[in-house]
Amino acid sequence: MGTYVKKGDRIKGERIQCEARKISDPIPIPKSGRHKSQQIILRNNAECEIKKEPKHLAKND
């Protein structure tokens, strides 16, 4: 399993666990239609790990 460290790298998952020294307040952001989501920003030594893979993404391995 690789670790993504470059600007713009993304991870997707059904459940993602994150750790950071500083976390911003949640910001509501619009998604499609009535669906809303929240965004937070992790700062200072931030790290995330996928705890559950999304069901809808096809496995290419």
C-alpha positions as CSV (number, residue, x, y, z in Angstrom):
1,M,0.0,0.0,0.0
2,G,1.4,3.4,-1.0
3,T,1.4,6.7,0.9
4,Y,0.3,9.7,-1.1
5,V,2.2,12.8,-0.1
6,K,2.1,15.2,-3.1
7,K,-0.2,18.2,-3.4
8,G,-3.4,17.2,-5.1
9,D,-3.3,13.5,-4.2
10,R,-6.7,12.3,-3.1
11,I,-8.1,9.2,-1.4
12,K,-11.7,7.9,-1.6
13,G,-13.4,5.5,0.8
14,E,-16.7,4.7,2.6
15,R,-15.0,5.4,5.9
16,I,-11.8,7.4,6.4
17,Q,-10.0,8.0,9.7
18,C,-8.0,11.2,10.0
19,E,-5.6,12.5,12.6
20,A,-4.1,16.0,12.8
21,R,-2.8,18.5,15.4
22,K,-5.3,21.2,14.3
23,I,-8.7,20.8,12.7
24,S,-10.9,23.6,11.4
25,D,-14.6,24.1,12.2
26,P,-16.9,22.2,9.9
27,I,-18.1,24.2,6.8
28,P,-21.3,23.1,5.1
29,I,-20.8,22.7,1.3
30,P,-23.4,22.1,-1.4
31,K,-23.5,18.8,-3.2
32,S,-26.1,17.6,-5.8
33,G,-29.6,18.9,-5.2
34,R,-30.7,18.7,-1.6
35,H,-27.7,16.6,-0.6
36,K,-25.3,18.6,1.6
37,S,-21.9,17.7,3.0
38,Q,-19.4,19.1,5.4
39,Q,-15.7,20.0,4.9
40,I,-13.0,20.3,7.4
41,I,-9.3,21.2,7.0
42,L,-6.6,19.2,8.7
43,R,-3.4,21.0,9.5
44,N,0.1,20.2,10.9
45,N,1.1,16.6,10.4
46,A,-2.2,15.4,8.9
47,E,-2.7,11.8,8.0
48,C,-5.7,9.8,6.7
49,E,-6.4,6.1,6.3
50,I,-9.2,4.3,4.5
51,K,-11.1,2.2,7.0
52,K,-13.8,0.9,4.5
53,E,-13.6,0.8,0.7
54,P,-16.4,2.2,-1.3
55,K,-18.7,-0.5,-2.8
56,H,-19.3,1.4,-6.1
57,L,-15.7,1.7,-7.2
58,A,-14.4,-1.2,-9.4
59,K,-11.3,-2.9,-8.4
60,N,-8.6,-2.7,-11.1
61,D,-5.9,-4.9,-9.5
